[in-house]
Amino acid sequence: MSPSPLTDLADRHGLPDVDHLLARRAELVKEAAPLRALYGPGGTFPHARKVELSKLAALLRAMGET
């Protein structure tokens, strides 16, 4: 079986094959998953931020009462 014209073109120009690119993409998606869960759409960062701001506000109120 002869290589496809796209494979031949990729080989001549030194481009990585699609399987390699897809494997690398899978690695990057796996690495970025925790960041997307925290900061992406529907992520938990805004909620965690509100909790920390509430703690700070309580601390400042407590300091002001003494």
N, C-alpha and C positions, 0 to 999 in steps of 0.2 A: 504494500500500500504506500503510495507516495504521499509526502507531507502536503498539507493544504497550503494554498497560497499565503494565508495569513501566518501560518507557522514558518514558512520559508522567509517571509518578510521580517518577522520578529527575530529569527535567527540571524539574518543578514545585518540587522541594526542593533543586535546585542540586547534586545528587550527580554525581560524575564517572561517565563511562560505563565499562562493563566492560572494553572494549578498552584504555582508558587505564590502568585498575588492573592488568590483566594485564601490560601493558608495563612498568609501574613495578615490579611484582613480579619480573619477569625481570631487571631491572637490579639489584635488591636481592639476588637469589639469586646473580648473577654477582659482585657486590661481596663477599658473605659467604663465597664458596666457599673462599678461602684460609684464612679463620679457622676454618671448619668442618673443613677438612683438618688443621689444626694442633691445635685444641682440642676438636673434636667427638668423637663416639663413634668409636673406632678411629683417632683422630688421632695424630700423631707427637710431640706435646708431652711426654708422659711419658718417651719414649725420649730425647729431646733433654735433658730435665731430668736424667735419670740420667747421661748423658754429662758434663754440666757438673758434677754432684755428684762424679763420679769424678775429674775434673780437679782440683777443689778439694781433695778428700781426698788426692790425690797431692802437691799443692803443700804442704798442711799437714804431711804426713809428711816431705817433703823439708826443710821449715823446721825440723822437730823434730829432725832428725838432725844439724844443724850446730851 
